[in-house]
Amino acid sequence: MTEDELYRLPLGALIEKYPACRDFLKSYGLLTLDASLPFPQALEKDLPDSFREMQLSASDLADLLVAFHTSDADAHIRVSSLEIVGGSDKDGRPENISVMLCPGDVVSLVGPTGSGKSQLLADIECAARADTPSRRRILFNGTEIPDARRFSFGSRLVAQLTQNMNFVMDVSAEEFLEMHALSWMLSDTAPIVDRCFEMANRLSGERFRKDTRLTRLSGGQARALMIADTVMISPAPILLIDEIENAGIDRLEAMKLLTQGKKIVLLATHDPLLALSAGRRIILQNGGIRAVLEQDETDRENLKELSEADRLNTSLRQAVRNGERNGKDVGNV
């Protein structure tokens, strides 16, 4: 489906040419639209109040229909492997390395500030074809992604959570999760939304309610919501996260969630607890991959000690926040 067809063909003709459109319209309760008009015009004529309340315009829904059709056409494509083919560091020295990742792999990216962690995430996000500063190539299922799919919004293979996030929609957390689930044509969204919301509250330092507006969430609550949403609702098989430790969330719970999934997860971090929790860690220096280390017994022993120290730190931090000393309520002063 092209944008020209969407805006030119009557809705009835569009459904006849692309039968999957009926599924999209049914899921959004739009089957009663005037079939003699093009989809955007039919929406302008009879846009339901519920969409106006969620600040979804006719143009937004038209974009969603195009995205749905694109993703539906490419639904048979699955990522069985992701390969990072080395390029060069900031001085032009070749990396001479290849890293193969499969579904379920959780990999941490470590190195000093400026070592190239964000660049590696960006290379994966844009499916680099030796056309970025690092000159790396990213292969999906052993091949490069053609440009027609590489830049297609509806069939993106990668979801990315950055350090800075700002919501532009003033809707509740529940409405946001419902819209995202519906946009991916998930059936029976209520249980999915409930599980996602509970997971977000397990990650968040302070619980929030389903009717809490997105614009009222703290930075940690917003990051917790997005991690749960991306893992449990987004179909993207690859998840990139940049410095989760700065979000004020329960890092151990977050790692537990990430390692239980079937996605390929790459996590840029300065936190040794998170770095050692991953099955592998990629060491970056001067913009290049210096080494790839597998988790070993020494790492697991260090991780055990760090986890104990982190639990104590978390307990003391919560006591201080609650106005307690040594875990006991100090009462009125």
C-alpha positions in Angstrom: 0.0 0.0 0.0 1.2 3.5 -0.9 0.3 6.8 0.6 -1.1 7.8 -2.8 -3.5 4.8 -2.7 -4.5 5.6 0.8 -5.5 9.1 0.0 -6.9 8.4 -3.5 -8.8 5.2 -3.4 -12.3 4.9 -1.7 -12.1 2.9 1.5 -14.2 0.1 0.0 -11.7 -0.3 -2.9 -8.8 -0.2 -0.5 -10.2 -3.0 1.5 -10.9 -5.0 -1.7 -7.3 -4.6 -2.8 -5.8 -5.1 0.7 -8.1 -7.4 2.7 -5.9 -7.1 5.8 -7.1 -3.6 6.2 -10.4 -4.9 7.4 -8.7 -6.5 10.4 -7.1 -3.1 11.2 -10.5 -1.3 10.9 -12.2 -4.0 13.0 -9.7 -3.7 15.8 -10.1 0.0 16.0 -13.9 -0.1 15.7 -13.9 1.7 12.4 -15.8 -0.7 10.1 -18.8 1.8 10.0 -16.8 4.5 8.2 -18.1 5.7 4.9 -16.6 3.3 2.4 -17.2 5.6 -0.6 -14.6 8.1 0.8 -10.8 7.6 1.0 -9.8 6.5 4.5 -8.4 9.9 5.8 -11.6 11.8 4.5 -13.9 9.2 6.1 -12.0 9.6 9.4 -12.3 13.4 9.2 -16.1 13.0 8.7 -16.7 10.5 11.5 -13.7 10.4 13.8 -14.9 8.8 17.1 -14.7 11.0 20.2 -12.5 8.4 21.9 -9.7 9.0 19.4 -10.0 12.8 19.9 -9.7 12.3 23.6 -6.5 10.3 23.1 -5.2 13.1 20.8 -5.1 10.8 17.8 -5.9 12.6 14.5 -7.1 11.2 11.2 -3.5 11.7 9.9 -2.1 9.6 12.8 -4.5 6.8 12.1 -3.7 6.9 8.4 0.0 6.5 9.3 -0.9 3.6 11.6 -2.8 1.8 8.7 0.2 2.2 6.4 2.5 0.9 9.2 0.2 -2.0 9.9 0.1 -3.1 6.3 3.9 -2.9 6.0 4.5 -4.9 9.1 1.8 -7.4 8.2 3.4 -7.9 4.8 6.8 -8.5 6.5 5.5 -10.6 9.4 7.1 -13.7 8.1 10.6 -12.2 8.6 12.2 -13.4 11.9 15.6 -12.6 13.3 17.5 -15.8 14.1 20.9 -14.0 14.3 22.4 -10.6 14.6 26.1 -10.2 13.6 28.3 -7.2 14.3 31.1 -7.2 11.7 34.0 -5.1 12.8 34.9 -1.8 11.2 37.5 0.5 12.7 38.2 2.7 15.8 38.5 6.5 15.9 42.1 6.3 14.6 41.2 4.0 11.7 42.7 0.8 13.2 40.6 -2.2 12.1 38.6 -4.0 14.8 39.2 -7.5 13.2 36.3 -9.0 15.1 32.9 -10.4 14.5 30.2 -10.8 17.2 27.3 -13.2 16.7 24.1 -12.8 18.8 21.0 -15.0 18.9 17.5 -14.6 20.5 17.8 -14.7 24.3 21.3 -13.2 24.4 21.8 -10.3 26.8 25.1 -8.4 26.2 26.5 -5.5 28.1 28.6 -2.8 26.4 31.3 -1.3 28.7 34.0 1.2 28.4 34.8 4.8 29.5 32.7 7.7 28.5 33.5 8.4 24.8 34.7 4.9 24.1 32.0 4.2 21.5 29.1 2.5 23.3 26.5 4.8 21.9 27.9 4.5 18.4 27.7 0.7 18.5 24.0 1.0 19.6 23.4 3.5 16.8 25.1 1.1 14.2 22.7 -1.6 15.2 19.7 0.7 15.3 20.3 1.9 11.7 21.5 -1.5 10.4 24.8 0.0 9.4 26.3 -1.0 6.0 29.8 0.4 6.5 28.3 3.8 6.1 28.7 5.1 9.7 31.8 6.6 11.4 32.7 3.1 12.7 32.5 1.5 9.2 30.8 -1.5 10.8 28.4 -3.8 9.1 25.3 -5.2 10.8 23.9 -8.5 9.5 20.5 -9.9 10.2 20.2 -13.6 9.5 23.6 -13.4 7.8 22.7 -10.6 5.3 22.6 -6.9 5.2 19.1 -5.2 5.3 18.2 -3.6 2.0 17.4 0.1 2.1 13.7 -0.5 1.3 13.3 -2.4 4.6 16.1 -0.6 6.5 14.2 2.7 6.6 10.6 1.3 6.8 8.8 2.4 10.0 6.3 -0.3 9.9 8.8 -3.2 9.9 11.5 -2.0 12.3 13.5 -4.8 13.9 15.0 -2.7 16.7 13.5 -1.0 19.7 15.7 1.5 21.6 15.5 3.1 25.0 17.7 6.2 25.4 18.8 8.1 28.5 16.4 11.0 27.9 12.8 10.3 27.3 9.9 12.8 27.1 6.2 12.0 26.6 4.3 14.3 24.3 0.9 12.7 24.8 -1.0 13.6 28.0 -2.8 10.3 28.4 -2.8 7.8 31.3 -0.3 5.0 31.6 -3.1 2.5 30.9 -4.3 4.3 27.8 -0.7 4.5 26.5 -0.3 0.7 26.9 -3.6 0.0 25.3 -2.8 2.2 22.3 0.5 0.5 21.8 -1.0 -3.0 22.1 -3.7 -2.1 19.6 -1.2 -0.6 17.2 0.4 -4.0 16.9 -3.0 -5.8 16.5 -2.6 -7.8 19.8 -5.7 -9.6 20.7 -7.3 -9.5 24.2 -5.2 -6.5 25.3 -6.5 -6.2 28.9 -4.3 -9.1 30.4 -1.3 -7.9 28.5 -1.7 -4.3 29.7 -2.2 -5.6 33.3 1.0 -7.7 33.2 2.9 -4.8 31.7 1.7 -2.4 34.3 2.5 -4.7 37.2 6.0 -5.3 35.8 6.6 -1.6 35.5 5.7 -1.1 39.2 8.1 -3.9 40.2 10.9 -2.0 38.4 9.9 1.5 39.7 11.1 2.9 42.9 7.7 4.3 43.7 4.5 2.6 42.6 2.1 4.5 40.3 -1.5 3.9 39.2 -3.0 3.0 35.8 -4.7 6.4 35.7 -1.5 8.4 36.3 -0.9 10.7 33.4 2.3 10.1 31.5 3.4 13.7 32.0 3.2 13.2 35.8 5.5 10.2 35.9 9.0 10.6 37.3 12.0 9.8 35.2 12.4 6.4 36.9 8.7 5.6 36.6 8.7 6.5 32.9 11.8 4.4 32.2 10.2 1.5 34.1 7.0 1.8 32.1 8.9 1.9 28.8 11.1 -1.1 29.7 8.1 -3.2 30.6 6.2 -2.0 27.5 9.2 -2.7 25.1 9.8 -6.2 26.5 6.2 -7.3 26.8 4.3 -5.5 24.0 6.8 -4.4 21.3 7.3 -7.1 18.7 10.8 -5.8 17.8 13.2 -8.8 18.3 16.2 -6.5 19.2 16.3 -4.2 22.2 18.9 -1.5 22.8 19.2 0.2 26.2 21.5 3.1 27.0 22.5 3.4 30.7 19.6 1.9 32.6 21.3 2.7 35.9 20.6 6.4 35.6 16.8 5.8 35.7 16.3 5.2 39.4 14.7 1.7 38.8 15.3 -1.7 40.4 18.3 -2.8 38.2 18.2 -6.4 39.4 14.5 -6.8 38.6 15.1 -5.1 35.2 17.9 -7.6 34.4 15.7 -10.5 35.5 13.0 -9.3 33.1 15.5 -8.8 30.2 17.2 -12.2 30.6 13.9 -14.1 30.7 12.8 -12.9 27.3 13.5 -14.1 23.8 14.9 -10.8 22.5 18.5 -9.9 21.7 19.3 -7.3 24.3 22.3 -5.0 24.2 22.8 -2.8 27.3 25.4 0.1 27.4 26.3 0.6 31.1 28.9 1.9 33.5 27.4 -0.2 36.4 29.5 -3.3 37.2 26.4 -5.1 38.6 24.6 -4.8 35.3 27.7 -5.4 33.2 28.5 -8.7 35.0 24.8 -9.8 34.9 25.0 -10.2 31.1 26.1 -13.4 29.6 28.7 -11.5 27.5 30.2 -8.1 27.6 31.7 -6.1 24.8 34.6 -4.0 25.8 35.0 -0.7 23.9 38.0 1.7 23.7 38.7 4.6 21.5 35.6 3.9 19.4 36.5 0.3 18.7 35.6 -3.1 20.1 38.7 -4.2 22.0 37.4 -7.6 23.4 34.4 -9.8 23.9 34.3 -11.5 27.3 32.1 -14.5 28.3 30.7 -14.6 31.8 32.9 -17.0 33.9 33.0 -18.2 37.4 35.0 -15.2 38.7 32.4 -12.9 37.2 29.6 -14.9 38.9 31.4 -14.7 42.3 31.9 -11.0 41.9 28.3 -10.6 40.9 27.1 -12.4 44.0 29.1 -10.0 46.2 27.9 -7.0 44.3 24.3 -8.2 44.6 24.5 -8.5 48.4 26.0 -5.0 48.7 23.4 -3.6 46.3 20.6 -5.2 48.4 22.0 -3.6 51.6 22.3 -0.2 49.8 18.8 -0.4 48.5 17.4 -1.3 51.9 19.2 1.6 53.6 18.2 4.0 50.8 14.6 3.1 51.2 14.8 3.5 55.0 16.2 7.0 54.6 13.5 7.9 52.1 10.9 6.7 54.6 12.3 8.7 57.5 13.7 5.6 59.3 16.9 4.9 61.1 18.3 1.4 60.8 15.0 0.2 59.4 13.0 1.5 62.4 10.5 4.3 62.2 11.8 7.3 64.1 8.3 8.7 64.7 7.7 12.4 65.3 10.7 14.6 66.1 
